[in-house]
Amino acid sequence: MIDSIILYFQFFTRIAIPVAVEEPEEKMRSGVRFFSLFGLMLGFIEAVAYWPLQYLFSPSIAWIFILFLDVMLTGGFHLDALSDMADGLFSSRGKERMLEIMKDSRVGSNGVLAVVFYYLFMVFSFVVLLPQLSTVLQAVIVLLLSLVGKNGISLLFYQMQYAGNNTQGLGTTFLNVKNQNIAICQLISFLVLLVFLRRVGFVCFIVNVAVTFLYRKLVISKVGGFNGDTLGACSPISQVVFLLTLVVMRGSL
C-alpha cells in the first residue's frame, strides 16, 4: 500500500517524495485498490488548508483558494486531460484524428470551454450550498472531492481497452487492473461517503457510478477505448457531478 500511494503522489501531484519504488508500473496497477484512499489523503491536505482560510476571509473566497491550491498541488494534471478530451471527442472528426488532437499540446476552443464550465460549476455549486453547510460540512466537501474524482477514474479501469497505437502512453499503466482491486477501491469510497454524508453520500456514490458508466459508453463509442486524457478527464467530471448532486439534495445535508 505504501509503495503504491508514494507512486501516486509522485505521478499525480507535485509533492516531492524522494523515494525510489521498484516495479512502479506493477505497483501502480495493483495499488488501484488504494486509489480513492490516495484521493482522500490529497483531500485532507486541502481540507486542512481550507479550515483557517474560511476564517481569515470567507467560505466562498476560501473555496477559490482551495481550487487554486489543487492546481498548485497537482499541476492541473486532470484539468489538462479534461481540456484535451473535450478538444478530441467533440471535434466531429474520425477516431484517429480525435486521438491525434488529444496528443496536440495546443488547446482548442472546446478545451477552453470545458475548463471554464468546470470552474463555473465548481464555484457556483459551492456558493449555492453554503447556506446549508456548517463549517465542518464545508471542510468535509473539500476533503471528499479528490476521493470522488479518483473513484470515478478507477471505474474506467474495468475491462479497459487502450485507444490508439501508442503502447507507451500513460494510460497503458492501468491496463489489466484486477476486478477485485477496482471493487475494493469502490468499497472504500462508498464507506467514506456513507460515514461523512450518510444517506446523501449513498446517493452521491450511486449517481457518480451511473454518470461514469455513461461517460465510459461515450468514450468507447467515439474512440473505442481509453487513453491518459480520457481517463484523467473523468476526475473533474466526477467532482462536478458530486457537487451538483449535493445541490439537488441540499435540503438533506
C-alpha positions in Angstrom: 0.0 0.0 0.0 2.7 2.5 1.0 4.7 2.0 -2.2 1.5 2.5 -4.3 0.5 5.7 -2.5 4.0 7.1 -2.8 3.9 6.4 -6.6 0.5 8.1 -6.9 1.8 11.2 -5.1 4.9 11.2 -7.4 2.8 10.7 -10.5 -0.3 12.7 -9.9 1.0 15.6 -7.8 3.9 18.0 -7.5 4.6 16.8 -3.9 8.2 15.6 -4.0 8.7 12.3 -2.3 12.3 11.3 -2.9 11.8 7.6 -2.6 12.6 5.1 -5.4 10.0 2.3 -5.7 10.8 -0.9 -7.5 8.4 -2.2 -10.3 6.5 1.1 -10.4 4.0 0.2 -13.1 3.0 -3.1 -11.5 2.6 -1.4 -8.1 0.5 1.4 -9.6 -1.7 -1.2 -11.2 -2.1 -3.4 -8.2 -2.4 -0.4 -5.9 -5.7 0.7 -7.6 -7.4 -0.7 -4.5 -5.9 2.3 -2.6 -6.6 4.9 -5.4 -9.5 6.5 -3.6 -7.6 6.4 -0.3 -4.8 8.4 -2.1 -7.5 10.9 -3.1 -8.7 11.1 0.5 -5.1 11.9 1.6 -4.9 14.7 -1.0 -8.3 16.0 0.1 -7.1 16.0 3.7 -4.2 18.4 2.8 -6.8 20.7 1.1 -9.3 20.5 4.0 -6.6 21.4 6.5 -5.8 24.5 4.4 -9.5 25.4 4.0 -10.1 25.5 7.7 -8.1 28.6 8.6 -8.8 30.3 5.2 -12.5 30.4 5.7 -12.0 32.2 9.0 -9.4 34.6 7.5 -11.5 35.5 4.5 -14.9 33.9 3.9 -16.1 30.5 2.9 -16.5 31.5 -0.8 -13.1 33.1 -1.0 -11.5 30.2 0.8 -13.1 27.9 -1.8 -11.4 29.8 -4.6 -8.1 29.4 -2.7 -8.7 25.7 -2.5 -9.3 25.4 -6.2 -6.1 27.3 -6.8 -4.3 25.1 -4.2 -5.4 22.0 -6.0 -3.9 23.2 -9.2 -0.6 24.0 -7.4 -0.6 20.5 -5.8 -1.4 18.6 -8.9 -0.2 20.9 -11.7 -3.7 20.9 -13.1 -3.0 17.3 -14.2 -6.6 16.2 -14.7 -7.8 19.6 -16.0 -5.2 19.3 -18.8 -6.8 15.9 -19.5 -10.3 17.4 -19.5 -9.2 20.0 -21.9 -7.6 17.5 -24.3 -10.5 15.1 -24.1 -13.0 17.9 -24.9 -10.9 19.0 -27.9 -10.7 15.5 -29.2 -14.0 13.9 -28.6 -16.1 16.9 -29.6 -14.1 17.8 -32.7 -16.5 16.0 -35.0 -13.7 14.1 -36.7 -12.8 10.4 -37.1 -11.4 8.2 -34.4 -7.7 8.5 -35.4 -8.0 12.3 -35.8 -9.6 12.6 -32.4 -6.7 10.8 -30.8 -4.2 13.0 -32.7 -6.0 16.1 -31.4 -5.7 14.9 -27.9 -2.0 14.4 -28.2 -1.6 18.0 -29.5 -0.2 20.3 -26.8 -2.2 23.2 -28.1 -5.6 24.0 -26.5 -8.7 24.4 -28.7 -12.0 26.2 -28.1 -13.7 23.0 -26.8 -10.9 22.5 -24.3 -11.1 26.1 -23.1 -14.9 25.9 -22.7 -14.6 22.6 -20.8 -12.3 24.2 -18.2 -14.3 27.3 -18.0 -17.6 25.4 -17.4 -15.8 23.2 -14.9 -14.9 26.2 -12.7 -18.3 27.8 -13.1 -20.0 24.6 -11.9 -17.5 24.2 -9.1 -17.7 27.8 -7.8 -21.4 28.4 -8.1 -22.4 24.9 -6.8 -20.4 25.5 -3.6 -21.8 29.0 -3.2 -25.4 27.7 -3.5 -24.6 25.0 -0.9 -23.1 27.4 1.6 -26.4 28.4 3.4 -27.0 24.7 4.2 -23.4 23.9 5.3 -21.8 24.2 8.7 -18.1 24.9 8.8 -17.4 21.2 9.4 -19.5 20.2 6.3 -17.7 22.7 4.2 -14.4 21.1 5.1 -15.9 17.6 4.6 -16.8 18.5 1.0 -13.2 19.7 0.4 -12.0 16.5 1.9 -14.1 14.3 -0.3 -13.6 15.9 -3.7 -10.4 14.2 -4.6 -11.6 10.9 -3.4 -14.7 11.2 -5.6 -12.5 12.1 -8.6 -10.2 9.1 -8.2 -13.1 6.8 -7.6 -14.6 7.8 -11.0 -11.3 7.1 -12.8 -10.9 3.7 -11.1 -14.3 2.6 -12.6 -12.9 3.1 -16.1 -10.2 0.5 -15.4 -12.8 -2.2 -15.6 -12.1 -4.3 -18.7 -10.3 -1.3 -20.1 -9.1 -1.3 -23.7 -6.5 1.2 -24.8 -7.3 3.6 -27.6 -4.7 4.2 -30.3 -1.5 2.6 -31.3 0.8 4.3 -28.8 1.6 1.4 -26.4 3.9 3.7 -24.4 1.1 6.1 -23.4 0.5 6.8 -19.7 -2.9 5.1 -19.7 -1.3 1.7 -20.6 -0.1 1.6 -17.0 -3.6 0.7 -15.9 -4.4 -2.0 -18.4 -5.4 -5.3 -16.9 -6.3 -4.0 -13.5 -7.8 -6.8 -11.5 -11.6 -6.5 -10.9 -11.2 -7.1 -7.1 -8.9 -4.2 -6.8 -11.4 -1.9 -8.5 -14.1 -3.3 -6.2 -12.0 -2.6 -3.1 -11.5 1.0 -4.3 -15.2 1.4 -4.8 -16.0 -0.1 -1.4 -13.6 2.3 0.3 -15.2 5.3 -1.5 -18.7 4.1 -0.6 -17.9 3.6 3.1 -16.2 7.0 3.4 -19.1 8.8 1.7 -21.5 6.9 3.9 -19.6 7.8 7.1 -19.4 11.5 6.3 -22.6 12.2 4.4 -24.9 9.2 5.4 -27.9 8.9 3.0 -26.7 11.8 0.8 -23.3 10.0 0.5 -25.1 6.9 -0.7 -26.9 8.8 -3.4 -23.7 10.7 -4.4 -22.0 7.3 -4.9 -24.7 5.8 -7.0 -25.0 8.9 -9.2 -21.2 9.1 -9.6 -21.1 5.4 -10.7 -24.0 6.0 -13.2 -22.5 9.1 -14.8 -19.1 7.4 -15.0 -20.6 4.5 -16.9 -22.4 6.9 -19.3 -19.1 8.7 -19.8 -17.4 5.3 -20.4 -20.0 4.5 -23.1 -19.5 7.9 -24.8 -15.7 7.5 -24.9 -15.9 3.9 -26.3 -18.4 4.9 -28.9 -16.1 7.8 -30.0 -12.6 6.2 -30.0 -13.1 2.6 -29.0 -11.1 2.8 -25.7 -9.3 5.0 -23.3 -6.0 6.9 -23.1 -4.5 9.1 -20.5 -6.6 12.1 -21.4 -10.0 10.3 -21.4 -9.1 8.6 -18.1 -7.9 11.8 -16.4 -10.9 13.8 -17.6 -13.2 11.6 -15.5 -11.9 13.1 -12.3 -13.1 16.7 -12.8 -16.3 15.4 -14.3 -16.9 13.2 -11.2 -16.2 16.2 -9.0 -18.8 18.4 -10.8 -21.4 15.6 -10.6 -20.7 15.2 -6.9 -21.3 18.9 -6.2 -24.4 19.1 -8.4 -25.8 16.0 -6.6 -25.2 17.8 -3.3 -27.0 20.9 -4.7 -30.0 18.8 -5.6 -30.0 17.2 -2.1 -29.0 20.2 -0.1 -32.2 20.1 2.0 -31.0 16.7 3.4 -27.5 17.9 4.4 
